[in-house]
Amino acid sequence: MALTPDPWWAAVSLAIVLIADAAMSVRPAAFIRDCLDGVGFPRDWWWTLIVIKLLAATGLLAGVWLPGMGSAANIGVIAYLLTATAAHIRADFTGREFWVNCLGMLGLSVAVFIVAFVN
């Protein structure tokens, strides 16, 4: 396993997607609100998801230069999305938002980990 991403652009791409996701979560669109309400995530805690996504993006970007940081951040993103998947299944909220948003992001995160860190 590599400690810095190779190719670097894979980790940076995931960081950009996470930053965009965090930005969309500041004033959540209907599909984001529906998703969070559908799994029963308390509205008072929605801000924590923005912080988590921005910290993960920061870790991925820093990991281009700091060995181990990017792989740890990528693993954290995968863990976050696995818990989101479990929340969707537990709440029986497995519609389009689950397949496209949750599993799509999980698939992207796993793919980036394999491409960038499993050499």
C-alpha positions in Angstrom: 0.0 0.0 0.0 1.3 3.4 -0.9 1.5 6.2 1.7 1.0 9.0 -0.8 -1.5 8.8 -3.7 -0.3 7.7 -7.1 -1.9 9.0 -9.2 -2.3 12.1 -7.0 -5.2 13.4 -9.1 -7.5 10.6 -7.9 -7.3 11.8 -4.3 -7.6 15.4 -5.3 -10.7 14.6 -7.4 -12.4 12.9 -4.4 -11.5 16.0 -2.3 -13.1 18.3 -4.9 -16.3 16.1 -4.9 -16.4 16.2 -1.1 -15.9 20.0 -1.1 -18.8 20.4 -3.6 -20.9 18.0 -1.4 -20.1 20.1 1.7 -21.0 23.3 -0.2 -24.3 21.8 -1.3 -25.0 20.8 2.3 -24.8 24.4 3.6 -28.3 25.1 2.2 -29.4 21.6 1.4 -31.3 21.0 -1.8 -34.5 18.9 -1.5 -32.8 15.6 -2.3 -30.3 16.2 0.5 -33.0 17.2 3.0 -35.1 14.2 2.0 -32.1 11.9 2.4 -31.2 13.2 5.9 -34.8 13.2 7.0 -35.4 9.8 5.5 -32.7 8.2 7.6 -33.8 10.1 10.7 -30.6 12.2 11.1 -31.5 15.1 13.5 -31.5 18.5 11.8 -29.6 20.0 14.7 -26.6 17.8 13.7 -26.6 18.4 9.9 -23.8 20.9 10.3 -21.5 18.1 11.5 -21.7 16.5 8.1 -20.3 19.6 6.5 -17.4 19.6 9.0 -16.7 15.9 8.4 -16.7 16.3 4.6 -14.4 19.4 4.7 -12.0 17.6 7.1 -11.9 14.6 4.9 -11.2 16.8 1.8 -8.4 18.6 3.7 -6.9 15.2 4.7 -7.0 14.0 1.1 -5.3 17.2 -0.2 -2.7 17.2 2.6 -2.0 13.5 1.8 -0.5 14.4 -1.5 2.5 15.7 0.5 2.1 14.1 3.9 2.6 10.3 3.8 -0.3 8.4 5.3 -2.6 11.3 5.6 -4.4 10.8 2.3 -4.9 7.1 2.8 -6.2 7.6 6.4 -8.6 10.3 5.1 -9.8 8.0 2.3 -10.4 5.2 4.7 -12.3 7.6 6.9 -14.5 8.6 4.0 -15.2 4.9 3.2 -16.1 4.3 6.9 -18.4 7.4 6.9 -20.2 6.2 3.8 -20.5 2.6 5.2 -22.3 4.0 8.2 -24.5 6.1 5.9 -25.3 2.9 4.0 -26.2 1.2 7.3 -28.4 4.1 8.3 -30.2 4.0 5.0 -30.8 0.2 5.3 -31.8 0.5 8.9 -34.3 3.2 8.1 -35.6 1.3 5.1 -34.8 4.4 3.0 -33.4 2.7 0.0 -34.8 4.7 -2.9 -33.0 6.7 -5.6 -31.1 8.8 -3.1 -29.6 5.7 -1.6 -28.4 4.2 -4.8 -27.2 7.3 -6.5 -25.9 9.5 -3.7 -24.9 7.1 -0.9 -23.7 4.0 -2.9 -22.4 6.2 -5.7 -20.1 8.1 -3.3 -19.1 4.8 -1.6 -18.2 3.3 -5.0 -16.2 6.4 -5.9 -14.3 6.4 -2.6 -13.4 2.8 -2.8 -12.3 3.2 -6.4 -10.1 6.1 -5.5 -8.6 4.1 -2.6 -7.8 1.2 -4.9 -6.4 3.4 -7.8 -4.4 5.8 -5.6 -3.3 3.8 -2.6 -3.3 0.1 -3.5 -0.4 -0.3 -5.8 
